[in-house]
Amino acid sequence: MATVILDALSELLEAEFKEFKWRLSNSGTQDKSVARGKLENTNRHDVVDLIVQQSGRSDAGKVAIRVLRDIKQNDIADRLNRKLQEVPEDVSAEGGASSGAAAANASTAGVTVNITSGSGGTVKAPVLQGGVFHGSMTFN
């Protein structure tokens, strides 16, 4: 999902991206806006990360679409909306990977997670972050 948003932001010219960041920090609702200081000197990757952190994975796409529409980038917003609808919501790892415990909390003791990815897929597994690992793990 974050990759899809990043692809959309990559279509913006630098001046448009600057306007996107300004609108993101001045959205009118404090719970959905990102602090201006956090957006200063950020690249597109950083902005996507901030949107996801601030809005959550489920609403990040909606926020990006709203801001794209605010800056009159309706074609990019429409393409992003279509692409986000193609991303399965139950897949927690991007790039064609699937997880046996998509909603597993990393702090839950005894959690078993099976993550598989087809050839050429990418596994982003936040459930592995900061944990203690037992058993086999293979990343190629």
Residue pairs with C-beta under 8 A, 6 or more apart in sequence:
1 57
1 60
1 61
1 84
1 87
1 94
2 48
2 49
2 52
2 57
2 60
2 94
3 94
3 95
4 61
4 80
4 83
4 84
4 87
5 48
5 51
5 60
5 61
5 64
5 80
6 44
6 45
6 48
7 83
8 64
8 68
8 76
8 77
8 79
8 80
8 83
9 17
9 20
9 44
9 47
9 48
9 64
10 44
11 73
11 76
12 20
12 73
12 76
16 71
16 73
17 44
19 71
20 47
20 67
20 68
20 71
20 73
21 39
21 42
21 47
23 67
23 70
23 71
24 33
24 34
24 39
24 47
24 51
24 63
24 67
25 33
25 34
25 35
25 36
25 39
26 33
27 33
27 63
27 66
27 67
32 54
32 55
32 59
32 63
33 54
34 50
34 51
34 54
38 50
39 47
39 50
42 50
48 60
48 64
51 60
51 63
51 64
52 60
54 63
55 62
55 63
58 89
61 80
61 81
61 84
64 80
65 77
65 80
65 81
65 84
68 74
68 76
68 77
68 80
69 77
87 94
90 102
91 97
91 98
91 99
91 102
92 99
92 102
92 103
92 126
92 127
93 99
93 115
93 117
93 122
93 123
93 124
93 125
94 122
94 124
95 117
95 121
95 122
95 123
95 124
96 117
96 118
96 120
96 121
96 122
97 115
97 116
97 117
97 121
97 122
97 123
97 124
98 115
98 116
98 117
99 113
99 114
99 115
99 125
99 127
100 112
100 113
100 114
100 115
101 111
101 112
101 113
101 114
101 127
104 111
104 113
104 127
105 111
105 127
106 126
106 127
106 128
106 129
106 130
106 131
111 127
113 125
113 127
115 123
115 125
117 123
123 139
